[in-house]
Amino acid sequence: MSLTFHRVISAWSKCMNDKDSSEINDLLSDDFVWQSAAPEHKTPSDDKADKTETIEFTLGADISMGDFNTIYDGQEVVSGTHSAIIDGTEKVVFCLGHLTNDGTKVKSWRHLSGDYPTD
């Protein structure tokens, strides 16, 4: 059975919020690549991180995650949104994960963050 967005983002949140990387470590493929559209919050400068760099960044980030919403769960792709408190400001984050052929691991992850709209 393929992974779901909620399962992946819950594991990511556990790593970021609770500093427990056990679940996300199991869900990311060995050749995992994370590409961020928020370079001010990411290193290295080429804006790509492998599995180890991703987990290290997530464990060390002063960001909290919550409010998970699934947009799509498929055999090859999962997507959704979550909230994040970054530098004291609440942001909305759109995420897209590409799964391995068997759907049991995340092969790549992309995200884009922005401010919540104000009325």
C-alpha positions as CSV (number, residue, x, y, z in Angstrom):
1,M,0.0,0.0,0.0
2,S,1.3,3.4,-1.0
3,L,2.2,6.1,1.6
4,T,-0.2,8.9,2.2
5,F,0.5,12.6,2.7
6,H,-0.8,12.5,6.2
7,R,1.6,9.6,7.2
8,V,4.6,11.4,5.7
9,I,3.9,14.8,7.1
10,S,3.1,13.3,10.5
11,A,6.5,11.6,10.6
12,W,8.1,14.9,9.4
13,S,6.3,16.8,12.1
14,K,7.4,14.3,14.8
15,C,11.0,14.9,13.7
16,M,10.6,18.7,13.7
17,N,8.4,19.2,16.7
18,D,9.4,16.3,18.9
19,K,13.0,15.9,17.7
20,D,12.3,12.2,16.9
21,S,13.6,11.2,13.5
22,S,12.8,7.4,13.7
23,E,9.7,7.5,11.5
24,I,10.9,9.9,8.9
25,N,14.2,8.0,8.6
26,D,12.2,4.9,7.7
27,L,10.0,6.7,5.1
28,L,12.7,8.5,3.1
29,S,14.5,6.4,0.4
30,D,18.3,6.1,0.6
31,D,18.6,8.3,-2.6
32,F,16.1,10.9,-1.2
33,V,16.4,14.5,-2.4
34,W,14.6,17.5,-0.8
35,Q,14.3,20.7,-2.9
36,S,13.1,23.8,-1.1
37,A,11.6,27.0,-2.5
38,A,12.6,28.8,0.7
39,P,16.4,29.1,0.3
40,E,16.7,31.5,3.3
41,H,15.8,28.5,5.5
42,K,17.9,25.9,3.7
43,T,21.4,24.9,3.1
44,P,23.4,24.0,1.0
45,S,23.5,26.8,-1.4
46,D,22.3,24.7,-4.4
47,D,19.0,24.3,-2.4
48,K,19.0,20.5,-2.4
49,A,19.5,18.2,0.5
50,D,20.0,14.4,0.7
51,K,18.4,12.2,3.3
52,T,21.0,12.8,6.0
53,E,21.1,16.6,5.4
54,T,17.3,16.7,5.5
55,I,17.0,14.9,8.8
56,E,19.8,17.0,10.3
57,F,18.1,20.3,9.2
58,T,14.7,19.1,10.4
59,L,16.0,18.1,13.8
60,G,17.8,21.5,14.2
61,A,15.2,23.8,12.8
62,D,13.4,26.2,15.1
63,I,10.1,25.7,13.2
64,S,6.9,24.1,14.4
65,M,4.5,22.3,12.1
66,G,0.8,21.6,12.3
67,D,-2.6,21.8,10.6
68,F,-2.1,19.0,8.0
69,N,-4.4,18.9,4.9
70,T,-4.2,16.3,2.2
71,I,-4.7,17.5,-1.4
72,Y,-3.9,14.2,-3.2
73,D,-2.7,10.7,-2.3
74,G,-1.7,8.6,-5.3
75,Q,0.5,5.6,-6.3
76,E,3.4,7.9,-7.3
77,V,2.7,11.3,-5.7
78,V,1.3,12.7,-2.5
79,S,0.6,16.4,-1.8
80,G,-0.9,18.6,0.8
81,T,-0.4,21.6,3.0
82,H,0.6,22.3,6.6
83,S,1.1,25.3,8.8
84,A,4.6,26.3,10.0
85,I,5.7,28.9,12.6
86,I,8.9,30.4,11.1
87,D,10.6,33.2,12.9
88,G,7.4,33.8,14.9
89,T,5.2,34.1,11.8
90,E,2.6,31.5,10.7
91,K,3.1,30.4,7.1
92,V,1.2,28.0,4.9
93,V,3.4,25.3,3.2
94,F,2.5,23.4,0.1
95,C,4.3,20.1,-0.3
96,L,4.7,17.6,-3.1
97,G,6.2,14.2,-2.5
98,H,7.3,11.8,-5.3
99,L,7.2,8.1,-4.1
100,T,9.4,5.2,-5.1
101,N,7.9,2.8,-7.7
102,D,6.5,0.5,-5.0
103,G,5.0,3.5,-3.1
104,T,6.6,2.6,0.2
105,K,9.2,5.4,0.4
106,V,9.5,9.1,-0.4
107,K,12.0,9.6,-3.2
108,S,11.8,13.4,-3.4
109,W,10.1,16.3,-1.7
110,R,9.4,19.8,-2.7
111,H,7.8,22.6,-0.8
112,L,6.8,26.2,-1.2
113,S,5.8,28.5,1.7
114,G,4.0,31.7,1.9
115,D,2.0,34.0,4.2
116,Y,-1.6,33.2,5.0
117,P,-3.9,35.6,3.2
118,T,-5.3,38.4,5.3
119,D,-8.8,39.8,4.9
